[in-house]
Amino acid sequence: AYQAAIKEKGITMSMSRKGTPADNAPIESFHSSLKSERFYLHNLTRTTTAIVESTVNDYIYYYNNIRIQTKLNYQSPIEYRQLAV
């Protein structure tokens, strides 16, 4: 019933391939960082859709361009990719 309801609304369900739960690991990690660094840290519990969209867009920019990551040799993803080119 759930799958039929989301299909009816034109929503694409996000699911791992059968037997491969690791498919969702990168996005789950990103969501965890987003929630703890933006929503929980700044007590954003009651928001509007516009605030959520703005917060997520700002965080995506921050995550890719500014936020350094240990696994990328203490560089942002953009800096790391530029050095690889």
Phi and psi in radians as a Rosetta constraint file:
Dihedral C 1 N 2 CA 2 C 2 CIRCULARHARMONIC -1.103 0.35
Dihedral N 2 CA 2 C 2 N 3 CIRCULARHARMONIC -0.839 0.35
Dihedral C 2 N 3 CA 3 C 3 CIRCULARHARMONIC -1.096 0.35
Dihedral N 3 CA 3 C 3 N 4 CIRCULARHARMONIC -0.660 0.35
Dihedral C 3 N 4 CA 4 C 4 CIRCULARHARMONIC -1.143 0.35
Dihedral N 4 CA 4 C 4 N 5 CIRCULARHARMONIC -0.688 0.35
Dihedral C 4 N 5 CA 5 C 5 CIRCULARHARMONIC -1.157 0.35
Dihedral N 5 CA 5 C 5 N 6 CIRCULARHARMONIC -0.741 0.35
Dihedral C 5 N 6 CA 6 C 6 CIRCULARHARMONIC -1.269 0.35
Dihedral N 6 CA 6 C 6 N 7 CIRCULARHARMONIC -0.582 0.35
Dihedral C 6 N 7 CA 7 C 7 CIRCULARHARMONIC -1.121 0.35
Dihedral N 7 CA 7 C 7 N 8 CIRCULARHARMONIC -0.704 0.35
Dihedral C 7 N 8 CA 8 C 8 CIRCULARHARMONIC -1.076 0.35
Dihedral N 8 CA 8 C 8 N 9 CIRCULARHARMONIC -0.574 0.35
Dihedral C 8 N 9 CA 9 C 9 CIRCULARHARMONIC -1.528 0.35
Dihedral N 9 CA 9 C 9 N 10 CIRCULARHARMONIC -0.008 0.35
Dihedral C 9 N 10 CA 10 C 10 CIRCULARHARMONIC 1.376 0.35
Dihedral N 10 CA 10 C 10 N 11 CIRCULARHARMONIC 0.388 0.35
Dihedral C 10 N 11 CA 11 C 11 CIRCULARHARMONIC -1.644 0.35
Dihedral N 11 CA 11 C 11 N 12 CIRCULARHARMONIC 2.376 0.35
Dihedral C 11 N 12 CA 12 C 12 CIRCULARHARMONIC -1.626 0.35
Dihedral N 12 CA 12 C 12 N 13 CIRCULARHARMONIC 2.141 0.35
Dihedral C 12 N 13 CA 13 C 13 CIRCULARHARMONIC -1.327 0.35
Dihedral N 13 CA 13 C 13 N 14 CIRCULARHARMONIC 2.430 0.35
Dihedral C 13 N 14 CA 14 C 14 CIRCULARHARMONIC -1.702 0.35
Dihedral N 14 CA 14 C 14 N 15 CIRCULARHARMONIC 1.946 0.35
Dihedral C 14 N 15 CA 15 C 15 CIRCULARHARMONIC -2.485 0.35
Dihedral N 15 CA 15 C 15 N 16 CIRCULARHARMONIC 2.568 0.35
Dihedral C 15 N 16 CA 16 C 16 CIRCULARHARMONIC -1.219 0.35
Dihedral N 16 CA 16 C 16 N 17 CIRCULARHARMONIC 2.752 0.35
Dihedral C 16 N 17 CA 17 C 17 CIRCULARHARMONIC -1.149 0.35
Dihedral N 17 CA 17 C 17 N 18 CIRCULARHARMONIC 2.710 0.35
Dihedral C 17 N 18 CA 18 C 18 CIRCULARHARMONIC -0.998 0.35
Dihedral N 18 CA 18 C 18 N 19 CIRCULARHARMONIC 2.194 0.35
Dihedral C 18 N 19 CA 19 C 19 CIRCULARHARMONIC 1.424 0.35
Dihedral N 19 CA 19 C 19 N 20 CIRCULARHARMONIC 0.128 0.35
Dihedral C 19 N 20 CA 20 C 20 CIRCULARHARMONIC -2.265 0.35
Dihedral N 20 CA 20 C 20 N 21 CIRCULARHARMONIC 1.239 0.35
Dihedral C 20 N 21 CA 21 C 21 CIRCULARHARMONIC -1.141 0.35
Dihedral N 21 CA 21 C 21 N 22 CIRCULARHARMONIC -0.288 0.35
Dihedral C 21 N 22 CA 22 C 22 CIRCULARHARMONIC -1.222 0.35
Dihedral N 22 CA 22 C 22 N 23 CIRCULARHARMONIC -0.236 0.35
Dihedral C 22 N 23 CA 23 C 23 CIRCULARHARMONIC -0.995 0.35
Dihedral N 23 CA 23 C 23 N 24 CIRCULARHARMONIC -0.597 0.35
Dihedral C 23 N 24 CA 24 C 24 CIRCULARHARMONIC -1.562 0.35
Dihedral N 24 CA 24 C 24 N 25 CIRCULARHARMONIC -0.102 0.35
Dihedral C 24 N 25 CA 25 C 25 CIRCULARHARMONIC -0.979 0.35
Dihedral N 25 CA 25 C 25 N 26 CIRCULARHARMONIC -0.814 0.35
Dihedral C 25 N 26 CA 26 C 26 CIRCULARHARMONIC -1.081 0.35
Dihedral N 26 CA 26 C 26 N 27 CIRCULARHARMONIC -0.761 0.35
Dihedral C 26 N 27 CA 27 C 27 CIRCULARHARMONIC -1.282 0.35
Dihedral N 27 CA 27 C 27 N 28 CIRCULARHARMONIC -0.578 0.35
Dihedral C 27 N 28 CA 28 C 28 CIRCULARHARMONIC -1.126 0.35
Dihedral N 28 CA 28 C 28 N 29 CIRCULARHARMONIC -0.690 0.35
Dihedral C 28 N 29 CA 29 C 29 CIRCULARHARMONIC -1.117 0.35
Dihedral N 29 CA 29 C 29 N 30 CIRCULARHARMONIC -0.762 0.35
Dihedral C 29 N 30 CA 30 C 30 CIRCULARHARMONIC -1.081 0.35
Dihedral N 30 CA 30 C 30 N 31 CIRCULARHARMONIC -0.802 0.35
Dihedral C 30 N 31 CA 31 C 31 CIRCULARHARMONIC -1.058 0.35
Dihedral N 31 CA 31 C 31 N 32 CIRCULARHARMONIC -0.692 0.35
Dihedral C 31 N 32 CA 32 C 32 CIRCULARHARMONIC -1.082 0.35
Dihedral N 32 CA 32 C 32 N 33 CIRCULARHARMONIC -0.798 0.35
Dihedral C 32 N 33 CA 33 C 33 CIRCULARHARMONIC -1.105 0.35
Dihedral N 33 CA 33 C 33 N 34 CIRCULARHARMONIC -0.778 0.35
Dihedral C 33 N 34 CA 34 C 34 CIRCULARHARMONIC -1.009 0.35
Dihedral N 34 CA 34 C 34 N 35 CIRCULARHARMONIC -0.869 0.35
Dihedral C 34 N 35 CA 35 C 35 CIRCULARHARMONIC -1.123 0.35
Dihedral N 35 CA 35 C 35 N 36 CIRCULARHARMONIC -0.805 0.35
Dihedral C 35 N 36 CA 36 C 36 CIRCULARHARMONIC -1.297 0.35
Dihedral N 36 CA 36 C 36 N 37 CIRCULARHARMONIC -0.620 0.35
Dihedral C 36 N 37 CA 37 C 37 CIRCULARHARMONIC -1.489 0.35
Dihedral N 37 CA 37 C 37 N 38 CIRCULARHARMONIC -0.361 0.35
Dihedral C 37 N 38 CA 38 C 38 CIRCULARHARMONIC -2.036 0.35
Dihedral N 38 CA 38 C 38 N 39 CIRCULARHARMONIC -0.942 0.35
Dihedral C 38 N 39 CA 39 C 39 CIRCULARHARMONIC -1.367 0.35
Dihedral N 39 CA 39 C 39 N 40 CIRCULARHARMONIC -0.906 0.35
Dihedral C 39 N 40 CA 40 C 40 CIRCULARHARMONIC -1.262 0.35
Dihedral N 40 CA 40 C 40 N 41 CIRCULARHARMONIC -0.754 0.35
Dihedral C 40 N 41 CA 41 C 41 CIRCULARHARMONIC -1.062 0.35
Dihedral N 41 CA 41 C 41 N 42 CIRCULARHARMONIC -0.633 0.35
Dihedral C 41 N 42 CA 42 C 42 CIRCULARHARMONIC -1.809 0.35
Dihedral N 42 CA 42 C 42 N 43 CIRCULARHARMONIC 0.253 0.35
Dihedral C 42 N 43 CA 43 C 43 CIRCULARHARMONIC 0.916 0.35
Dihedral N 43 CA 43 C 43 N 44 CIRCULARHARMONIC 0.719 0.35
Dihedral C 43 N 44 CA 44 C 44 CIRCULARHARMONIC -1.485 0.35
Dihedral N 44 CA 44 C 44 N 45 CIRCULARHARMONIC 1.490 0.35
Dihedral C 44 N 45 CA 45 C 45 CIRCULARHARMONIC -1.836 0.35
Dihedral N 45 CA 45 C 45 N 46 CIRCULARHARMONIC -0.566 0.35
Dihedral C 45 N 46 CA 46 C 46 CIRCULARHARMONIC -2.092 0.35
Dihedral N 46 CA 46 C 46 N 47 CIRCULARHARMONIC 1.848 0.35
Dihedral C 46 N 47 CA 47 C 47 CIRCULARHARMONIC -2.322 0.35
Dihedral N 47 CA 47 C 47 N 48 CIRCULARHARMONIC 3.007 0.35
Dihedral C 47 N 48 CA 48 C 48 CIRCULARHARMONIC -1.756 0.35
Dihedral N 48 CA 48 C 48 N 49 CIRCULARHARMONIC 2.929 0.35
Dihedral C 48 N 49 CA 49 C 49 CIRCULARHARMONIC -1.031 0.35
Dihedral N 49 CA 49 C 49 N 50 CIRCULARHARMONIC -0.711 0.35
Dihedral C 49 N 50 CA 50 C 50 CIRCULARHARMONIC -1.083 0.35
Dihedral N 50 CA 50 C 50 N 51 CIRCULARHARMONIC -0.711 0.35
Dihedral C 50 N 51 CA 51 C 51 CIRCULARHARMONIC -1.164 0.35
Dihedral N 51 CA 51 C 51 N 52 CIRCULARHARMONIC -0.731 0.35
Dihedral C 51 N 52 CA 52 C 52 CIRCULARHARMONIC -1.108 0.35
Dihedral N 52 CA 52 C 52 N 53 CIRCULARHARMONIC -0.818 0.35
Dihedral C 52 N 53 CA 53 C 53 CIRCULARHARMONIC -1.053 0.35
Dihedral N 53 CA 53 C 53 N 54 CIRCULARHARMONIC -0.787 0.35
Dihedral C 53 N 54 CA 54 C 54 CIRCULARHARMONIC -1.115 0.35
Dihedral N 54 CA 54 C 54 N 55 CIRCULARHARMONIC -0.760 0.35
Dihedral C 54 N 55 CA 55 C 55 CIRCULARHARMONIC -1.092 0.35
Dihedral N 55 CA 55 C 55 N 56 CIRCULARHARMONIC -0.780 0.35
Dihedral C 55 N 56 CA 56 C 56 CIRCULARHARMONIC -1.155 0.35
Dihedral N 56 CA 56 C 56 N 57 CIRCULARHARMONIC -0.788 0.35
Dihedral C 56 N 57 CA 57 C 57 CIRCULARHARMONIC -1.056 0.35
Dihedral N 57 CA 57 C 57 N 58 CIRCULARHARMONIC -0.780 0.35
Dihedral C 57 N 58 CA 58 C 58 CIRCULARHARMONIC -1.088 0.35
Dihedral N 58 CA 58 C 58 N 59 CIRCULARHARMONIC -0.708 0.35
Dihedral C 58 N 59 CA 59 C 59 CIRCULARHARMONIC -1.197 0.35
Dihedral N 59 CA 59 C 59 N 60 CIRCULARHARMONIC -0.676 0.35
Dihedral C 59 N 60 CA 60 C 60 CIRCULARHARMONIC -1.063 0.35
Dihedral N 60 CA 60 C 60 N 61 CIRCULARHARMONIC -0.751 0.35
Dihedral C 60 N 61 CA 61 C 61 CIRCULARHARMONIC -1.079 0.35
Dihedral N 61 CA 61 C 61 N 62 CIRCULARHARMONIC -0.864 0.35
Dihedral C 61 N 62 CA 62 C 62 CIRCULARHARMONIC -1.009 0.35
Dihedral N 62 CA 62 C 62 N 63 CIRCULARHARMONIC -0.818 0.35
Dihedral C 62 N 63 CA 63 C 63 CIRCULARHARMONIC -1.055 0.35
Dihedral N 63 CA 63 C 63 N 64 CIRCULARHARMONIC -0.729 0.35
Dihedral C 63 N 64 CA 64 C 64 CIRCULARHARMONIC -1.463 0.35
Dihedral N 64 CA 64 C 64 N 65 CIRCULARHARMONIC -0.529 0.35
Dihedral C 64 N 65 CA 65 C 65 CIRCULARHARMONIC -1.901 0.35
Dihedral N 65 CA 65 C 65 N 66 CIRCULARHARMONIC -0.449 0.35
Dihedral C 65 N 66 CA 66 C 66 CIRCULARHARMONIC -2.106 0.35
Dihedral N 66 CA 66 C 66 N 67 CIRCULARHARMONIC -0.782 0.35
Dihedral C 66 N 67 CA 67 C 67 CIRCULARHARMONIC -1.141 0.35
Dihedral N 67 CA 67 C 67 N 68 CIRCULARHARMONIC 2.047 0.35
Dihedral C 67 N 68 CA 68 C 68 CIRCULARHARMONIC -1.396 0.35
Dihedral N 68 CA 68 C 68 N 69 CIRCULARHARMONIC 2.658 0.35
Dihedral C 68 N 69 CA 69 C 69 CIRCULARHARMONIC -2.299 0.35
Dihedral N 69 CA 69 C 69 N 70 CIRCULARHARMONIC 2.322 0.35
Dihedral C 69 N 70 CA 70 C 70 CIRCULARHARMONIC -0.988 0.35
Dihedral N 70 CA 70 C 70 N 71 CIRCULARHARMONIC -0.783 0.35
Dihedral C 70 N 71 CA 71 C 71 CIRCULARHARMONIC -1.165 0.35
Dihedral N 71 CA 71 C 71 N 72 CIRCULARHARMONIC -0.237 0.35
Dihedral C 71 N 72 CA 72 C 72 CIRCULARHARMONIC -1.851 0.35
Dihedral N 72 CA 72 C 72 N 73 CIRCULARHARMONIC 0.521 0.35
Dihedral C 72 N 73 CA 73 C 73 CIRCULARHARMONIC 1.065 0.35
Dihedral N 73 CA 73 C 73 N 74 CIRCULARHARMONIC 0.724 0.35
Dihedral C 73 N 74 CA 74 C 74 CIRCULARHARMONIC 1.037 0.35
Dihedral N 74 CA 74 C 74 N 75 CIRCULARHARMONIC 0.747 0.35
Dihedral C 74 N 75 CA 75 C 75 CIRCULARHARMONIC -2.256 0.35
Dihedral N 75 CA 75 C 75 N 76 CIRCULARHARMONIC 2.836 0.35
Dihedral C 75 N 76 CA 76 C 76 CIRCULARHARMONIC -1.341 0.35
Dihedral N 76 CA 76 C 76 N 77 CIRCULARHARMONIC 2.805 0.35
Dihedral C 76 N 77 CA 77 C 77 CIRCULARHARMONIC -0.978 0.35
Dihedral N 77 CA 77 C 77 N 78 CIRCULARHARMONIC -0.691 0.35
Dihedral C 77 N 78 CA 78 C 78 CIRCULARHARMONIC -1.113 0.35
Dihedral N 78 CA 78 C 78 N 79 CIRCULARHARMONIC -0.810 0.35
Dihedral C 78 N 79 CA 79 C 79 CIRCULARHARMONIC -1.066 0.35
Dihedral N 79 CA 79 C 79 N 80 CIRCULARHARMONIC -0.740 0.35
Dihedral C 79 N 80 CA 80 C 80 CIRCULARHARMONIC -1.095 0.35
Dihedral N 80 CA 80 C 80 N 81 CIRCULARHARMONIC -0.775 0.35
Dihedral C 80 N 81 CA 81 C 81 CIRCULARHARMONIC -1.158 0.35
Dihedral N 81 CA 81 C 81 N 82 CIRCULARHARMONIC -0.645 0.35
Dihedral C 81 N 82 CA 82 C 82 CIRCULARHARMONIC -1.126 0.35
Dihedral N 82 CA 82 C 82 N 83 CIRCULARHARMONIC -0.625 0.35
Dihedral C 82 N 83 CA 83 C 83 CIRCULARHARMONIC -1.239 0.35
Dihedral N 83 CA 83 C 83 N 84 CIRCULARHARMONIC -0.464 0.35
Dihedral C 83 N 84 CA 84 C 84 CIRCULARHARMONIC -1.320 0.35
Dihedral N 84 CA 84 C 84 N 85 CIRCULARHARMONIC -0.338 0.35
